[in-house]
Every structure is written in structure tokens, then in C-alpha cells.
Amino acid sequence: MIALGCDHGGYELMQEVIKYLEEHGLEYKNYGTYSTDSCDYPDYAKKVAEAILAGECEKGILICGTGIGITIAANRYEGIRAANCTNSFMAEATREHNDANILGMGARVIGVGTALKIVDTFLNTPFSNDERHKRRIAKIEH
């Protein structure tokens, strides 16, 4: 299950991500927002982070205008490794090296086509399980 969250700036791109997930038969839970009305991105980062930490969802996708604020907000929670990605290489590297569990994206920074390629890469790239990456993650966690 994939946890989804966005603010008003990310709402339209999130609708495209939802279409992608549905077309690929992937289960998700949408934690909002549900419109383009102004709202606060930390509220949605919290909901997605808590869903992952509670084991309700395995990974998350967060979208705001730049991807920066919502990713920073998610990273406040111990056990969350959120990465703001602007291309597929970043998504692949953060999954392989950092075992990132939340993808952050900026709707005002990347187009729909690029965003969907990033989502695909993030969701389909496994963690490398390499000892050096495990060691580094452990240093982040403590």
C-alpha cells in the first residue's frame, strides 16, 4: 500500500499519480488534500509519515509546489527517509542507497511525464541491501 499526500500546490499532479497507480493496479491510500484550496503541507507529510511508521503503508509519495517543504516536514519523523527527486536517477539512487520510504516531488518543478517516470522508478527499485548502505542508514537513524 502506498500512502499519498499533497498540499494545494501538488493537488493536480497528485491526480495524475493516482491515475498512474490505478492503471498499474497499485493500492494506495490518499491522505489529502482533496482540492486546490490553500492548506499547510506539514499536515499531510505527518499523515503519510505516520501511516508508514504504523505499518499501514509501505511507501509514500508527497507532493507540494517544490517538493522541498513537504519532504523536510516528513523527515522530522524518526524512521522516515524522504527524498525530494527531480529525475529518475535520483529516485533510483535513493531507493538503492538510502532505502527511502517516501518520494517527494515538486509540481511546479517537474512535468507530469517526468513525475510519472520518477514514481515508476521509485516504486520499482529495490534497496541494494549492501552493507555499506545499511551502515550509513544506521548512522542516519541514530
SULNOR-V306314 format. One record per residue. N is the residue number from 1. NEAR is the number of other C-alpha atoms within 8 Angstrom. Layout:
n->N near->NEAR
n->N near->NEAR
This chain:
n->1 near->10
n->2 near->12
n->3 near->16
n->4 near->13
n->5 near->17
n->6 near->17
n->7 near->17
n->8 near->12
n->9 near->12
n->10 near->13
n->11 near->15
n->12 near->9
n->13 near->10
n->14 near->11
n->15 near->8
n->16 near->10
n->17 near->10
n->18 near->8
n->19 near->8
n->20 near->9
n->21 near->11
n->22 near->9
n->23 near->7
n->24 near->6
n->25 near->6
n->26 near->9
n->27 near->8
n->28 near->9
n->29 near->8
n->30 near->7
n->31 near->10
n->32 near->9
n->33 near->12
n->34 near->5
n->35 near->6
n->36 near->10
n->37 near->5
n->38 near->6
n->39 near->7
n->40 near->7
n->41 near->12
n->42 near->10
n->43 near->7
n->44 near->16
n->45 near->15
n->46 near->10
n->47 near->10
n->48 near->15
n->49 near->12
n->50 near->8
n->51 near->11
n->52 near->14
n->53 near->9
n->54 near->7
n->55 near->7
n->56 near->8
n->57 near->11
n->58 near->10
n->59 near->10
n->60 near->15
n->61 near->12
n->62 near->17
n->63 near->19
n->64 near->18
n->65 near->11
n->66 near->11
n->67 near->15
n->68 near->11
n->69 near->10
n->70 near->16
n->71 near->15
n->72 near->9
n->73 near->11
n->74 near->15
n->75 near->10
n->76 near->7
n->77 near->7
n->78 near->6
n->79 near->6
n->80 near->13
n->81 near->11
n->82 near->13
n->83 near->11
n->84 near->11
n->85 near->12
n->86 near->12
n->87 near->10
n->88 near->12
n->89 near->6
n->90 near->9
n->91 near->15
n->92 near->11
n->93 near->9
n->94 near->11
n->95 near->15
n->96 near->12
n->97 near->9
n->98 near->11
n->99 near->11
n->100 near->11
n->101 near->12
n->102 near->12
n->103 near->16
n->104 near->15
n->105 near->16
n->106 near->15
n->107 near->15
n->108 near->8
n->109 near->8
n->110 near->10
n->111 near->8
n->112 near->8
n->113 near->6
n->114 near->11
n->115 near->12
n->116 near->11
n->117 near->10
n->118 near->13
n->119 near->11
n->120 near->8
n->121 near->11
n->122 near->12
n->123 near->6
n->124 near->6
n->125 near->9
n->126 near->7
n->127 near->9
n->128 near->8
n->129 near->7
n->130 near->6
n->131 near->6
n->132 near->6
n->133 near->11
n->134 near->9
n->135 near->8
n->136 near->8
n->137 near->10
n->138 near->8
n->139 near->7
n->140 near->6
n->141 near->7
n->142 near->4
